[in-house]
């Protein structure tokens, strides 16, 4: 099975603003967001944060045109 990195996946949503890391950060949109309260007053949900060079076993290759658009950002 070929490994698909997050930046190659159709479910990855890149978030580059304010990132000070070597890898670009994004959010995995593969499944619904999960509850992740940071405090008693926070009842929000969150998408998993990932880096462009992360990977999982559920990645799905994006279309070529989408890959080129993301690479140019």
N, C-alpha and C positions, 0 to 999 in steps of 0.2 A: 504494500500500500504506500503510495506516494504521500509524503508529509506536505500539508498545505499550511503555510504560515498565515497569520492573521491578515497581513496586508494583501494577500492573494484571495481572501475569502469574500464572498458576496454578502456575508452578514456582518462584516466589520465596518464600523463607522469611525473614521479617523477624527481625532480631536487634537489639534496641534497647538492651540492657543495656550500660552503659559507653560508649556512643557520645557523643562530644563534637563531632561534626560537624553541620553545618547540615542535611544530608539524613540520613534514616534509613538504617541499614546492614542488609544482609541477605545471604543466600547463594542462589545460583542452583542449583536442583536439577534442571535440564533434563537433564543427562547425568550419568553416574557421576563420582564424585570422581577427581581425577587425582593421581598421585604428585607430591609437592612437598617434597622433603627440604630442611630448613633447615640441616642439618649432617650429618656422617657418621653420627651415631647416630639421626637422625630418619628413619624409613622410612614415616611416615604419609602419608595422602592428605588432600586438602583440596578443599572445594567453592569455586568462585569467589566472592569477596566482591564485592558490588555495592552501589550506593546506590539508593534508591527512584526517583530520577530518571534512572538509567541506562537503556539500552535495547539490544537486539540484533535481529538479523533472524529469530530463532527464537521470539520471545515468543508465548504463547498466552493470550488473554483468559480470566480466571477467571470463574466464575459470579457473578452479581450478589450473592447472599447471602454468598459468600466475600469479595467486595470490601467489602461493608458491615461485615463482622466485622473485617477488617483495619483499616479506616478508624477504627473505634471504639477500637482499641488504643492 
